[in-house]
Amino acid sequence: MSLVLALFMLLSFTQFAAPSVYAASETVVEWKPASSPVGAASHTATGGIAANSAAVLTLSNGGNITGVGTGAPTNPYAYTYNAWQTADIWWQLSGISTSGYEELEISFAVQSSNTGPRDFILEYSINNGLSWSPVISNGSDPFFASRNEYTPRGPFALPVEAEDCAALLLRIRNLSHTSVNGNDVAAGGTSRISNISITGNATGGSIPVPDVDGSGSIAAWSLSAVSGTNIAAGDGEHMQLATLQFMKGNTPQNLNFSSGGANISGLNGSANDAGWYAQMSSEGFANIEVSWNMRSSATGPRDFKLQYSIDGATWSDAINPDFVVPSAVPIGSTSYTKTLPLAAMDQSTLYIRWLLSSEVSAGGGIIGSGGTHQINNISISGDYILAANQLRRPVGDTESGAIPLGRVINFAPGSLDDASLVNYAILTSTDGGAAWSEAVGSQYIVSNLPVTLLVKATAN
């Protein structure tokens, strides 16, 4: 049985655009008829996952639902019913399984004739219809008024209770006898619905959108102004928890901005008792890498080492921790990158420090009281830790610049967190995910421009 993993990439290929990447959702179930529906009391879903092949659209009164053309190219056919003058009728979607899916959304288009019903509400049930609750999406009112034209509705975010549910019911219920024209609903007044779609992400597969190589930013500081003792991170997925300080002993020091970075002076006599300290979370990340720019004046400090701690008390060295800072060069001309050991991965709190490790100045003498020192462009990054049965995003080899017709785009296989899943396939779609085909030899040939190519991985 094929397990479709919720890691997708979207490559927008034009003659001048490089591919961009984001996570796409999957169609869980939909009703988008390719021809006018034939009259019946029940209409089976036209698409979605295999578990929803028997999901149905019905009316609460068992009425005969017929079909009609809409004239709209995006939803050419609709389901219609023309006896809404009786009380409390609704469209109902039954037999829906969302097992294994989260972050669900529903969208549809509705239209009523001038004498058809105007007022509707979107509701859901997870107990086989014994009780119903309104779908309140992002604080929005679940009520809406139908008009005498096809009006897209949504997407509405479904509540958490609807996620990973074996038997979800949804209904679009008529609330009143008021028609579109403001009078009573008349005999023969119609309501039509089309383009019904429920989408979601596979449970456990919805992770922060990684770069194409599966890495992401944990916290970053790119500074242009500094004051006080504490500098908040300006970027990264854990930036809310990330701070930067310069400590002498247990005392944070006042900082300013000078020579292109956060600036500190007066470091003479502070070897092994002073340094830059950063605090953050590394949850969800492995293979953590630290990069930065740093400079010192000629009488500022030269020798440092990078260390980390998971409790703020016991410190361990980074891999190849020692480094030196050159004398009085522009901060942008320096660049340092160090990797942290495995123990730093996936920690709720991670501490990193750049420890002043000697009294030698950048100029080769002794650190002076007026010597200055700066840091900037700090980046803490790592590889996303995959959940069980997840593949990494397929990586396209297309680089920035023109992408000519006939170009073969190669997709590298993703790495596996679960070693038992040794077989995988890369699927591509050029129609927004309506149809998927396996990439031949993990390749896609650009035959038309522009083309938007969705890519997903599957594992057996």
C-alpha positions in Angstrom: 0.0 0.0 0.0 1.4 3.3 -1.0 1.9 5.9 1.7 1.8 9.4 0.3 4.1 11.6 2.3 3.2 15.2 3.0 6.4 16.8 1.7 5.9 18.6 -1.5 7.7 21.1 -3.6 6.5 23.5 -6.2 8.8 24.5 -9.0 7.7 27.5 -11.0 9.6 27.2 -14.2 9.6 30.3 -16.5 12.3 31.4 -18.9 13.8 33.7 -16.3 12.7 32.3 -12.9 14.5 30.0 -10.5 12.4 27.3 -8.8 10.9 28.2 -5.4 9.8 25.7 -2.8 6.7 25.5 -0.5 4.6 22.8 1.1 1.4 22.0 -0.7 -1.7 20.3 0.7 -3.3 17.2 -0.7 -6.9 16.7 -1.9 -8.7 14.6 0.7 -12.0 14.5 -1.1 -13.7 16.5 -3.8 -16.9 16.8 -5.9 -15.9 18.3 -9.2 -18.0 16.6 -11.9 -16.5 16.4 -15.4 -20.0 16.3 -17.0 -23.5 17.3 -15.9 -24.5 15.1 -13.0 -27.4 12.7 -13.7 -30.4 13.0 -11.3 -29.9 10.9 -8.2 -30.4 11.1 -4.4 -26.7 10.4 -3.8 -23.6 11.5 -5.7 -20.2 9.9 -5.1 -17.1 12.0 -4.7 -15.2 12.5 -8.0 -11.7 12.6 -6.4 -9.5 12.4 -3.3 -7.8 9.7 -1.4 -8.8 6.1 -1.7 -10.5 6.0 1.7 -13.0 8.5 0.4 -14.0 6.8 -2.9 -17.5 6.1 -1.4 -18.0 9.5 0.1 -21.4 11.0 -1.0 -23.2 14.3 -1.5 -26.9 14.1 -0.5 -29.8 16.3 0.7 -31.2 16.0 4.2 -34.6 15.2 2.8 -33.4 12.6 0.4 -34.3 14.8 -2.6 -33.3 14.1 -6.2 -30.1 16.1 -7.0 -29.7 16.9 -10.7 -27.0 18.6 -12.7 -26.6 21.8 -14.6 -23.9 23.7 -16.5 -22.5 26.8 -14.8 -20.8 28.5 -17.7 -17.8 28.9 -15.4 -14.5 27.4 -16.8 -13.2 26.5 -13.4 -16.3 24.7 -12.3 -18.3 23.9 -15.4 -20.9 21.7 -13.8 -22.9 22.0 -10.6 -25.3 19.9 -8.4 -28.8 21.5 -8.2 -32.1 21.1 -6.3 -35.3 23.1 -6.8 -37.6 22.3 -3.8 -36.2 24.4 -1.0 -39.6 25.9 0.1 -39.9 23.3 2.9 -38.2 23.8 6.2 -34.6 23.0 7.3 -33.0 21.4 4.2 -29.3 21.1 3.8 -26.5 19.8 1.5 -24.7 17.0 3.3 -21.2 15.5 2.7 -21.0 12.0 4.3 -18.6 9.1 4.5 -15.6 11.3 4.7 -12.4 10.0 6.3 -9.7 12.4 7.4 -7.7 9.7 9.1 -4.0 10.6 8.8 -4.7 14.3 7.8 -4.6 17.6 9.6 -4.8 21.3 8.8 -8.0 20.7 6.8 -9.7 23.3 4.7 -13.0 23.2 2.7 -14.0 25.4 -0.2 -17.0 25.3 -2.6 -19.0 27.6 -4.9 -22.8 28.2 -4.4 -25.5 29.9 -6.4 -29.3 30.4 -5.9 -31.9 31.6 -8.2 -33.7 34.8 -7.3 -36.5 32.8 -5.7 -34.1 30.2 -4.2 -32.7 30.1 -0.6 -30.4 32.9 0.5 -29.1 32.2 4.0 -26.8 29.2 4.8 -24.4 28.0 7.5 -21.5 25.6 7.3 -21.5 23.0 10.1 -19.7 19.7 11.0 -20.3 16.6 13.0 -17.9 14.0 14.4 -20.6 11.8 16.0 -22.6 10.6 13.0 -24.9 13.6 13.1 -26.0 13.4 16.7 -24.7 17.0 17.2 -23.5 19.7 14.9 -21.2 22.7 15.4 -20.5 25.7 13.2 -17.3 25.9 11.3 -15.7 29.1 12.5 -12.7 29.7 10.4 -10.0 32.2 11.6 -12.7 33.9 13.7 -14.9 34.4 10.7 -18.7 34.1 10.8 -19.8 30.7 9.4 -23.0 32.3 7.9 -23.1 33.4 4.3 -25.7 34.6 1.8 -26.1 32.9 -1.6 -26.5 35.1 -4.6 -27.8 34.6 -8.2 -24.3 34.0 -9.4 -21.6 31.3 -8.7 -19.7 32.6 -5.7 -16.6 30.8 -4.4 -16.7 30.3 -0.6 -13.6 29.6 1.5 -11.2 28.1 2.0 -12.6 27.6 5.5 -10.2 26.0 8.0 -11.9 23.0 9.7 -11.5 22.7 13.5 -9.0 20.4 15.1 -11.8 18.0 16.0 -12.2 17.2 12.3 -8.6 16.2 11.9 -7.6 12.5 11.8 -11.3 11.5 11.9 -12.7 8.2 10.6 -16.2 9.5 9.9 -16.6 13.3 9.4 -19.9 14.8 8.3 -20.3 18.3 6.9 -23.4 20.2 5.9 -24.3 23.5 4.3 -27.7 24.2 5.9 -30.4 26.6 4.8 -31.2 28.8 7.7 -34.4 30.7 6.7 -37.2 30.8 4.2 -35.8 34.1 2.8 -35.0 34.0 -0.9 -32.2 35.9 -2.8 -34.7 38.6 -3.8 -35.8 39.1 -0.1 -39.2 37.4 -0.4 -40.1 33.8 0.7 -38.4 30.9 -1.0 -40.8 29.9 -3.8 -41.7 26.5 -5.2 -39.1 25.8 -7.9 -36.5 28.1 -6.4 -33.1 26.5 -6.8 -29.8 26.2 -5.0 -26.7 24.9 -6.7 -23.3 23.8 -5.4 -20.1 23.0 -7.2 -16.3 22.8 -6.9 -16.5 21.2 -3.4 -12.9 20.4 -2.2 -11.5 19.4 1.2 -7.7 19.5 1.4 -5.2 18.8 4.2 -1.6 17.8 5.1 -0.7 14.2 6.1 -0.5 14.0 9.9 3.1 14.3 11.0 4.2 15.4 7.6 3.5 19.1 8.0 6.8 20.5 9.0 8.1 24.0 8.6 8.9 24.5 4.9 12.6 23.5 4.4 15.0 24.7 1.9 15.5 22.4 -1.0 18.4 20.7 0.8 16.2 20.0 3.9 17.8 22.6 6.1 16.3 25.7 7.8 17.2 28.7 10.0 16.9 28.3 13.7 17.8 31.8 14.7 19.7 34.7 13.1 20.9 38.2 13.9 21.7 40.7 11.2 22.3 43.9 13.1 22.3 47.6 12.1 21.6 49.1 15.5 22.3 47.9 19.0 21.7 49.2 22.5 21.3 47.7 26.0 22.5 44.3 27.1 20.1 42.0 25.3 19.7 41.6 21.5 16.7 39.7 20.2 17.0 37.5 17.1 15.6 39.0 13.9 14.9 35.8 12.0 14.7 32.0 12.2 12.0 29.6 13.2 12.9 29.8 16.9 13.6 33.5 16.9 11.0 34.3 19.6 13.1 32.3 22.1 16.5 33.5 20.9 18.7 36.2 22.6 22.3 37.4 22.3 24.4 39.0 25.1 28.0 39.7 25.9 28.9 38.4 29.4 31.8 39.1 31.7 31.5 36.6 34.5 27.8 36.5 35.2 27.2 40.1 34.3 25.7 41.1 30.9 27.5 44.1 29.3 26.0 47.2 27.7 26.5 47.1 23.9 26.4 49.6 21.1 26.8 49.4 17.3 30.2 50.3 15.8 32.5 49.1 13.0 29.7 47.1 11.4 28.5 45.0 14.4 27.5 44.7 18.0 30.4 46.4 19.9 32.1 45.7 23.2 35.4 47.1 24.7 37.4 46.8 27.9 38.1 43.1 27.6 41.6 43.1 29.0 42.0 40.6 31.9 38.8 38.7 30.8 40.3 35.5 29.2 38.1 32.4 29.9 35.6 34.6 31.7 33.9 36.6 28.9 32.3 36.1 25.6 29.2 36.3 23.4 26.3 34.2 24.7 23.3 33.1 22.6 20.2 31.2 23.9 17.6 29.5 21.7 15.7 26.3 21.1 17.0 23.7 18.6 13.8 21.6 18.7 13.2 19.9 15.4 16.8 20.4 14.1 19.9 18.3 13.8 23.4 18.9 12.3 23.5 22.4 13.8 25.8 24.9 12.1 26.9 28.3 13.5 28.2 31.0 11.2 29.1 34.6 11.9 31.3 37.7 11.0 33.7 39.0 13.7 36.4 41.7 14.0 38.7 43.3 16.6 40.8 46.4 16.7 44.5 45.8 16.9 44.3 45.9 20.8 41.1 44.0 20.9 40.9 40.2 21.5 42.3 37.6 19.0 41.6 34.1 20.4 38.2 32.5 20.9 36.6 29.1 21.0 33.0 28.2 20.2 31.2 26.1 22.8 27.6 24.9 23.6 25.6 23.9 26.6 22.2 22.4 27.2 21.8 23.6 30.8 23.8 26.8 30.8 26.3 25.5 33.3 28.3 22.7 31.7 30.0 23.7 28.5 31.4 21.5 25.7 33.4 22.4 22.6 32.1 22.7 19.1 33.8 20.6 16.5 37.2 22.3 15.9 36.2 25.0 18.3 39.2 27.4 18.2 39.5 30.4 15.9 41.4 33.7 15.7 40.1 37.2 14.8 42.4 39.3 12.5 43.5 42.8 13.4 41.5 45.8 12.3 39.9 44.4 9.1 36.3 45.2 7.9 33.9 42.9 9.6 32.5 41.8 6.2 35.8 40.4 5.2 35.7 37.8 7.9 33.6 34.7 7.9 33.4 31.7 10.4 31.4 28.5 10.4 31.5 25.8 13.0 29.4 22.6 13.5 28.0 21.5 16.9 28.1 17.9 18.1 25.0 15.7 18.0 24.2 16.4 21.6 23.1 19.9 20.6 20.3 18.6 18.4 16.6 18.8 19.2 17.0 20.7 22.5 14.2 22.8 24.1 16.9 25.2 25.2 20.4 25.4 23.6 23.2 27.8 24.7 26.1 28.8 22.5 29.0 30.9 23.5 32.0 32.5 21.8 34.5 32.3 24.7 37.5 34.7 24.9 40.3 32.2 25.4 43.5 34.2 25.8 44.9 37.7 26.6 46.6 38.0 23.2 45.4 40.9 21.1 44.5 40.8 17.4 47.7 42.8 16.7 49.8 40.2 18.6 50.3 42.1 21.8 48.2 42.1 25.0 44.5 43.1 24.9 44.3 46.8 25.8 41.6 48.5 27.9 40.5 50.5 24.8 40.5 47.6 22.4 37.2 47.0 20.7 35.5 43.9 19.4 32.4 43.3 17.2 30.1 40.5 16.0 27.4 40.4 13.3 25.5 38.3 10.8 25.1 35.4 13.2 23.2 32.4 11.7 22.2 29.2 13.6 20.8 26.6 11.2 20.3 22.9 11.0 18.7 20.0 9.1 15.0 19.3 9.8 14.5 16.1 11.8 12.2 13.9 9.9 9.2 12.2 11.6 8.8 8.4 11.1 7.9 7.5 7.5 8.9 10.9 6.1 11.0 11.4 3.0 13.0 14.5 2.5 11.7 16.8 -0.2 12.9 15.8 -3.7 15.5 18.2 -4.9 15.6 19.6 -8.4 19.0 20.4 -9.9 17.7 23.4 -11.7 19.8 26.5 -10.9 18.9 30.2 -11.1 18.7 31.8 -14.5 17.0 30.9 -17.8 15.4 27.4 -18.0 15.2 26.6 -21.8 12.7 24.3 -23.4 13.9 20.7 -23.4 15.9 21.1 -20.2 15.9 17.9 -18.2 15.3 18.5 -14.5 16.8 15.8 -12.3 15.4 15.0 -8.9 17.7 13.5 -6.3 16.1 10.9 -4.0 15.2 12.0 -0.5 16.8 10.5 2.6 14.7 8.3 4.9 14.2 8.6 8.6 12.6 5.1 8.7 15.2 2.7 7.2 12.5 0.1 6.5 11.0 2.3 3.7 13.6 1.6 1.1 11.4 2.1 -2.0 10.2 5.5 -3.1 8.9 7.3 -6.2 8.9 10.9 -7.3 5.6 12.0 -8.8 5.0 15.2 -10.8 1.8 17.2 -11.6 1.4 20.1 -14.1 -2.3 20.8 -13.2 -2.1 21.8 -9.6 -2.3 18.2 -8.2 -5.4 17.0 -10.0 -3.4 14.3 -11.8 0.0 12.8 -10.9 2.5 10.8 -13.0 5.8 9.2 -12.0 8.9 11.1 -13.1 10.6 8.9 -15.6 14.0 8.0 -14.1 13.4 10.8 -11.6 13.5 13.4 -14.4 11.1 16.0 -15.8 11.6 17.5 -19.3 10.4 21.1 -19.7 8.2 21.0 -22.8 6.1 24.2 -22.3 6.9 27.5 -20.7 5.8 28.7 -18.3 5.0 25.6 -16.4 4.2 25.1 -12.7 5.4 21.7 -11.5 4.2 20.1 -8.3 6.5 17.4 -7.0 5.8 14.8 -4.2 7.5 11.7 -2.8 5.8 8.4 -2.1 7.1 5.4 -0.2 5.9 1.8 -0.4 
